[in-house]
């Protein structure tokens, strides 16, 4: 039976293996085709520099707020090509080397792709059969947000993949709670933790939910408390070994807090208690604990964010539901809803609810990327259509129509997968979301090409990004003054017009009243004012 996850793994039939390979090749081609369109986004250089430290210096000390695994993977190809770092700054020898090294780092992110497609297929097959498994993989592979973050040298695609894979093996273990199922769950949880710390928030809750569901569904005798405790101890020991190995079996004192929580908060008390309890004592993987404490401090501090025309510091509980509503293709949302209705996809629904419930109270609202792991679960929900189609023929036509619409939406978004919005927000995206949803500093290279094409020698720039314009060969660029009316050519990032990440007292909102001379990509507006 398709739903019996305890069955021994079956090799994909030739047609399914060929379909998955084709989906992977198309995804990879589309991703690589964007690499030289967009300059580095706001976070990429930091991730690459921290990964380079592992290969260049044999240590991991620059910024512990994220774990080392995905950063080291991203940094390996550019390191082999000759890229080096000084502190957190990358040493680019020239513009061509910049593009080559950046493209290599971005390509390394695709190492996670086969694991994502494999786990989506396997889970869909286990639930509904091989056809549904391939359908789920196809829907996932055409999701614009997954394509966007797989095409950057950042951690979010790797986090989504490893967290989903870990959830899959937890689900299999919950269906057959034996020692044989334990290693896969422990290793994948460890890898997910070493990719991004959000795994420590999402995965224990998901695992608990899966075991509760399995307990409710099983009619056989339940696992005895002593046996359950023995399995739990073995699991924790295996998990600790994987994570400690990822930190190079480091043993030492807890480093000082880099991101201190505001005074009087529960987060500050937690940080102080950890340092008071441990003192100068050496512990395994001290930078893991330091990183988690820094994330706690960051969450307590909040972060400048934007939603529905409003700026904030501590986010909104409804941020991620709104982001999912406008950043997901409408056919995928509809297909997920129909799949839930016709196949009773309780497991995937519970996963979506658990992840959203864990993410929504957070204070760091910086993009759909923080819940990117939801998209494979949407694919599983939607695949229920193809399982039920054997009983209700009209569902087959509905499923194919929605999948085709989803693919067309995805293809039409090329190469701007990062800035994809569905019909609810299209044409007024900046009134809904900014930051990594729309303007992550990705279009400066496009601005350079526009200026070169139109022979514009001087321009005043207000740019939401970290890269210096000179790095891309942008000459004649001056900062846009905050205290005097501009004259001549002016380029401004969408985020700055909205007031995000601007110096205190600066207001560029008045530009909304002026029609731009050009739109550069999705994130920069160009104006011309008479001198």
Order of alpha helices (4+ residues) and beta strands (2+ residues): alpha-alpha-alpha-beta-beta-alpha-alpha-alpha-alpha-alpha-alpha-alpha-alpha-beta-alpha-beta-alpha-beta-beta-alpha-alpha-alpha-alpha-alpha-alpha-beta-beta-beta-alpha-beta-beta
